[in-house]
Amino acid sequence: MSKAVWTVFLKELRDVLLSRYFLVLCVALTVVVTLSLVISSLDFHAQLADYQQYLKALQQSGGAPQQAAPQLSPLQQLRGSIEYLEIIGAILAIIIGYGIIAKEKYRGTLRLLFSRPIGLLDVAAGKIAALGMVWLMVLAALTLVIVATLRIVGGAVLSFSDIIKLVLSMGDAWVYLMFWSTLALGLASFTKQLSIALIICFIFWLSVVLIVPQIGDTMDPDNQVPGGLFKALQVDKPHEESVMARFGSYEGTRNYLEESSISKHFERAGFAFLGVKDKYDQQPISDIWADTWKDTAWPLAGLVLSSALALSQCNKRKLIERKTK
């Protein structure tokens, strides 16, 4: 890292961390993630208490239990946390990425900045590095909050394997949030009117985070009943696959819609590592990775493209050209 990049990096990191809006939004994100964990833990303990009462009543009447005790691994309680990062985290990432260049345009400091001996890509590289460090710090703090909440409220002690899976899911979250931040940085640098960049970002966010995944979920017949349609009808897996085989084209279209959403890929990867999907619960990390590596590759490819956009547009030549037009 050159001296100019390092200087820009430190300046942007300090500006973001001292921003009142950033602190408020990060606190809000931490609160909703923590609340989702608390609610999930309390709900599970309530289910367990109901089962204990049911078991006690059966023992008194001489009956035998017909259902097993509710089971929930600690990491499965993070389903809501991943969904909040997917939706609210993306909004926060857009705001931060947009603001890191918008402030320069609003203040009119670009000419002053580029009057110094600075390379063509130094500003963009420093800003992207600062965004990466900001999200690394946010997600590290969020991981500590999650572990503490699971221990204090849920009474769960994570194993070493659980910690690794949690870290991997947060790594996916870092890639996902960096994609949105660098996309916003690139678009805010590209457009002469900053409001247009923000509008484009939020239209794209609305499409890939809410609209497309919602269409895919709605088209999935198993999502129409809480807990799953086939499970409610007590249909086993072989018969479920036999039924769905008759709707191959329909299922292919639905899956294509979900595949087109980078947010859905992030969600799938997070749910897999955390065991939210029962098929991945307590499975070795190597097996999970072999089955879901594409869901990590999609956001990573998106980050490469959005970073390339930011580097190509947030540079000395392009920004000065647009300023003088």
C-alpha positions as CSV (number, residue, x, y, z in Angstrom):
1,M,0.0,0.0,0.0
2,S,1.5,3.3,-1.1
3,K,1.8,6.3,1.1
4,A,-1.1,8.1,-0.7
5,V,-3.4,5.1,-0.5
6,W,-2.5,4.7,3.2
7,T,-3.3,8.4,3.9
8,V,-6.7,8.2,2.1
9,F,-7.4,5.0,3.9
10,L,-6.8,6.5,7.4
11,K,-8.8,9.6,6.6
12,E,-11.8,7.7,5.2
13,L,-11.7,5.2,8.1
14,R,-11.7,8.0,10.7
15,D,-14.4,9.9,8.9
16,V,-16.7,6.9,8.7
17,L,-16.2,5.7,12.3
18,L,-16.8,9.3,13.6
19,S,-19.9,9.8,11.5
20,R,-23.0,10.1,13.7
21,Y,-25.2,8.5,11.0
22,F,-22.9,5.5,10.7
23,L,-22.9,5.0,14.5
24,V,-26.7,5.3,14.7
25,L,-27.3,2.8,11.8
26,C,-24.8,0.3,13.2
27,V,-26.4,0.4,16.6
28,A,-29.8,-0.1,15.0
29,L,-28.5,-3.1,13.1
30,T,-26.9,-4.6,16.2
31,V,-30.1,-4.1,18.2
32,V,-32.4,-5.8,15.6
33,V,-29.9,-8.7,15.3
34,T,-29.7,-9.1,19.0
35,L,-33.5,-8.9,19.4
36,S,-34.0,-11.6,16.8
37,L,-31.6,-13.8,18.8
38,V,-33.4,-13.1,22.1
39,I,-36.8,-13.8,20.6
40,S,-35.6,-17.0,18.9
41,S,-34.0,-18.2,22.2
42,L,-37.0,-17.4,24.3
43,D,-39.4,-19.1,21.8
44,F,-37.3,-22.2,21.9
45,H,-37.2,-22.3,25.7
46,A,-41.0,-21.8,25.7
47,Q,-41.4,-24.8,23.3
48,L,-39.1,-26.9,25.6
49,A,-41.1,-25.9,28.7
50,D,-44.3,-26.9,26.9
51,Y,-42.8,-30.2,26.0
52,Q,-41.7,-30.8,29.6
53,Q,-45.2,-30.2,30.8
54,Y,-46.6,-32.5,28.1
55,L,-44.1,-35.2,29.1
56,K,-45.0,-34.8,32.8
57,A,-48.7,-35.1,32.1
58,L,-48.1,-38.3,30.1
59,Q,-46.0,-39.8,32.9
60,Q,-48.7,-39.1,35.4
61,S,-51.3,-40.8,33.2
62,G,-49.1,-43.7,32.3
63,G,-48.8,-42.8,28.6
64,A,-45.8,-42.8,26.4
65,P,-44.6,-39.7,24.5
66,Q,-45.5,-39.7,20.8
67,Q,-43.2,-36.9,19.8
68,A,-39.6,-36.2,20.4
69,A,-38.3,-33.2,22.4
70,P,-37.8,-30.0,20.3
71,Q,-34.2,-29.8,19.1
72,L,-32.5,-26.6,17.9
73,S,-28.8,-26.1,17.5
74,P,-27.5,-22.7,18.7
75,L,-26.5,-21.5,15.2
76,Q,-30.0,-22.2,13.8
77,Q,-31.2,-19.3,15.9
78,L,-29.3,-16.9,13.6
79,R,-31.8,-17.2,10.8
80,G,-33.3,-13.8,11.5
81,S,-29.8,-12.3,11.9
82,I,-28.8,-13.4,8.3
83,E,-32.1,-12.0,7.0
84,Y,-31.5,-8.6,8.7
85,L,-28.0,-8.5,7.3
86,E,-29.4,-9.3,3.9
87,I,-32.0,-6.5,3.9
88,I,-31.0,-3.8,6.4
89,G,-27.3,-4.4,6.1
90,A,-27.5,-3.9,2.4
91,I,-29.2,-0.5,2.9
92,L,-26.5,0.5,5.4
93,A,-23.8,-0.6,3.0
94,I,-25.3,1.5,0.2
95,I,-25.5,4.6,2.4
96,I,-21.9,4.2,3.5
97,G,-20.5,3.6,0.0
98,Y,-22.5,6.5,-1.4
99,G,-21.5,8.9,1.4
100,I,-17.7,8.1,1.1
101,I,-17.6,9.9,-2.3
102,A,-20.7,12.1,-2.0
103,K,-19.1,14.2,0.7
104,E,-16.2,15.1,-1.6
105,K,-18.6,16.2,-4.3
106,Y,-20.8,18.2,-1.9
107,R,-17.8,20.0,-0.3
108,G,-16.1,20.6,-3.6
109,T,-12.8,19.2,-2.3
110,L,-12.0,16.9,-5.3
111,R,-9.7,19.5,-7.0
112,L,-7.9,20.2,-3.8
113,L,-7.5,16.4,-3.2
114,F,-6.1,15.8,-6.7
115,S,-3.8,18.8,-6.6
116,R,-1.6,16.7,-4.4
117,P,0.9,14.2,-5.8
118,I,-1.5,11.3,-5.9
119,G,-1.8,8.3,-8.3
120,L,-4.7,7.7,-10.7
121,L,-6.2,4.9,-8.6
122,D,-5.0,5.9,-5.1
123,V,-8.2,7.6,-4.0
124,A,-10.4,4.7,-5.1
125,A,-8.0,2.1,-3.6
126,G,-7.9,4.0,-0.2
127,K,-11.7,4.4,-0.1
128,I,-12.3,0.7,-0.9
129,A,-9.7,-0.4,1.7
130,A,-11.4,1.8,4.3
131,L,-14.8,0.3,3.4
132,G,-13.3,-3.2,3.8
133,M,-11.9,-2.3,7.2
134,V,-15.1,-0.7,8.4
135,W,-17.2,-3.8,7.5
136,L,-14.5,-6.1,9.1
137,M,-14.8,-4.2,12.3
138,V,-18.6,-4.1,12.3
139,L,-18.9,-7.8,11.6
140,A,-16.3,-8.7,14.2
141,A,-18.2,-6.7,16.8
142,L,-21.4,-8.3,15.7
143,T,-19.9,-11.8,16.0
144,L,-18.9,-11.1,19.6
145,V,-22.4,-9.8,20.3
146,I,-24.0,-12.9,18.8
147,V,-21.7,-15.3,20.8
148,A,-22.4,-13.4,24.0
149,T,-26.2,-13.3,23.4
150,L,-26.3,-17.0,22.6
151,R,-24.4,-17.7,25.9
152,I,-26.3,-15.3,28.1
153,V,-29.9,-15.7,26.8
154,G,-29.8,-19.0,25.1
155,G,-27.5,-20.8,27.5
156,A,-25.5,-22.1,24.5
157,V,-21.8,-22.6,24.4
158,L,-20.5,-22.8,20.8
159,S,-18.1,-25.5,19.9
160,F,-15.0,-24.9,17.9
161,S,-16.7,-26.1,14.7
162,D,-19.7,-23.8,15.5
163,I,-17.3,-20.8,15.8
164,I,-15.7,-21.6,12.5
165,K,-19.1,-21.9,10.8
166,L,-20.1,-18.6,12.3
167,V,-16.9,-16.9,11.1
168,L,-17.4,-18.3,7.6
169,S,-21.0,-17.0,7.5
170,M,-19.7,-13.6,8.6
171,G,-17.1,-13.8,5.9
172,D,-19.9,-14.2,3.3
173,A,-21.6,-11.3,4.9
174,W,-18.4,-9.2,4.5
175,V,-18.3,-10.0,0.8
176,Y,-22.0,-9.2,0.4
177,L,-21.9,-5.9,2.2
178,M,-18.7,-4.8,0.4
179,F,-20.5,-5.5,-2.9
180,W,-23.2,-3.0,-2.0
181,S,-20.8,-0.4,-0.7
182,T,-18.4,-0.6,-3.7
183,L,-21.4,-0.6,-6.1
184,A,-22.7,2.6,-4.5
185,L,-19.2,4.1,-4.6
186,G,-18.9,3.3,-8.2
187,L,-22.3,4.7,-9.2
188,A,-21.9,7.9,-7.1
189,S,-18.6,8.5,-8.9
190,F,-20.0,7.7,-12.3
191,T,-23.1,10.0,-12.2
192,K,-22.9,13.7,-12.2
193,Q,-26.1,14.1,-10.1
194,L,-25.6,12.2,-6.8
195,S,-29.4,11.7,-6.4
196,I,-29.5,9.6,-9.6
197,A,-26.8,7.2,-8.2
198,L,-28.8,6.8,-5.0
199,I,-32.0,6.1,-6.9
200,I,-30.3,3.5,-9.1
201,C,-28.8,1.8,-6.1
202,F,-32.1,1.5,-4.3
203,I,-34.0,0.3,-7.4
204,F,-31.4,-2.4,-7.8
205,W,-31.6,-3.2,-4.1
206,L,-35.4,-3.4,-4.3
207,S,-35.2,-5.7,-7.3
208,V,-32.5,-8.2,-6.1
209,V,-33.2,-8.2,-2.3
210,L,-37.0,-8.0,-2.2
211,I,-38.9,-8.4,-5.5
212,V,-37.1,-11.3,-7.2
213,P,-36.5,-13.5,-4.0
214,Q,-40.1,-12.9,-3.0
215,I,-41.4,-14.1,-6.4
216,G,-39.2,-17.2,-6.1
217,D,-40.4,-17.9,-2.5
218,T,-44.1,-17.4,-3.5
219,M,-43.7,-19.8,-6.4
220,D,-42.3,-22.5,-4.1
221,P,-45.4,-24.6,-3.0
222,D,-43.5,-25.8,0.1
223,N,-43.4,-22.2,1.4
224,Q,-47.1,-21.7,1.4
225,V,-47.6,-23.5,4.8
226,P,-45.6,-22.7,7.9
227,G,-43.0,-25.5,8.4
228,G,-43.5,-26.7,4.8
229,L,-46.4,-28.0,2.8
230,F,-45.1,-31.5,2.3
231,K,-44.2,-31.8,6.0
232,A,-47.6,-30.6,7.0
233,L,-49.1,-33.3,4.7
234,Q,-46.7,-35.9,6.1
235,V,-45.2,-36.6,2.7
236,D,-41.7,-38.2,2.9
237,K,-38.8,-37.0,0.8
238,P,-38.9,-39.7,-1.9
239,H,-42.6,-38.9,-2.6
240,E,-42.0,-35.2,-2.4
241,E,-39.3,-35.5,-5.1
242,S,-41.6,-37.7,-7.2
243,V,-44.3,-35.0,-7.1
244,M,-41.9,-32.1,-7.9
245,A,-40.5,-34.1,-10.8
246,R,-43.8,-33.6,-12.6
247,F,-43.2,-29.8,-12.4
248,G,-39.7,-29.7,-13.7
249,S,-40.2,-26.6,-16.0
250,Y,-42.0,-24.7,-13.3
251,E,-39.4,-25.5,-10.7
252,G,-36.6,-24.6,-13.1
253,T,-38.1,-21.2,-13.7
254,R,-38.5,-20.6,-10.0
255,N,-35.0,-21.6,-9.3
256,Y,-33.7,-19.4,-12.2
257,L,-35.3,-16.4,-10.6
258,E,-33.7,-17.1,-7.2
259,E,-30.3,-17.8,-8.9
260,S,-30.4,-14.3,-10.4
261,S,-30.5,-12.7,-7.0
262,I,-27.1,-12.1,-5.3
263,S,-29.0,-11.7,-2.0
264,K,-30.5,-15.1,-2.3
265,H,-27.1,-16.7,-2.8
266,F,-25.8,-14.9,0.3
267,E,-28.8,-16.2,2.2
268,R,-28.3,-19.8,1.0
269,A,-24.7,-19.8,2.0
270,G,-25.4,-18.3,5.4
271,F,-28.3,-20.7,6.1
272,A,-26.0,-23.6,5.1
273,F,-23.1,-22.8,7.3
274,L,-25.4,-22.0,10.3
275,G,-27.4,-25.2,9.8
276,V,-30.7,-23.3,9.3
277,K,-31.5,-25.8,6.6
278,D,-31.8,-29.1,8.4
279,K,-29.8,-31.0,5.7
280,Y,-26.7,-29.0,6.7
281,D,-27.1,-29.1,10.5
282,Q,-24.1,-30.6,12.2
283,Q,-22.6,-31.5,8.9
284,P,-18.8,-31.2,8.3
285,I,-17.7,-27.8,6.9
286,S,-16.1,-29.6,3.9
287,D,-19.4,-31.2,2.9
288,I,-21.3,-27.9,3.3
289,W,-18.7,-26.0,1.2
290,A,-18.7,-28.7,-1.5
291,D,-22.5,-28.3,-1.8
292,T,-22.7,-24.5,-1.5
293,W,-19.5,-23.0,-2.9
294,K,-21.4,-21.5,-5.8
295,D,-23.5,-19.4,-3.4
296,T,-20.3,-17.9,-2.1
297,A,-18.8,-17.5,-5.6
298,W,-21.8,-15.4,-6.8
299,P,-21.4,-12.5,-4.3
300,L,-17.6,-12.7,-4.7
301,A,-17.9,-12.3,-8.4
302,G,-20.3,-9.4,-7.8
303,L,-17.7,-7.8,-5.5
304,V,-15.0,-8.1,-8.2
305,L,-17.3,-6.4,-10.7
306,S,-18.4,-3.6,-8.4
307,S,-14.9,-3.0,-7.2
308,A,-13.8,-2.7,-10.9
309,L,-16.6,-0.2,-11.4
310,A,-15.4,1.8,-8.4
311,L,-11.8,1.8,-9.5
312,S,-12.6,2.8,-13.1
313,Q,-14.9,5.7,-12.1
314,C,-13.5,7.0,-8.8
315,N,-10.2,8.1,-10.2
316,K,-8.4,11.4,-10.8
317,R,-9.1,11.6,-14.5
318,K,-12.8,10.6,-14.5
319,L,-13.8,12.7,-11.5
320,I,-12.1,15.9,-12.8
321,E,-13.6,15.4,-16.3
322,R,-17.1,15.2,-14.8
323,K,-16.4,18.2,-12.5
324,T,-15.4,20.4,-15.4
325,K,-18.3,19.5,-17.7
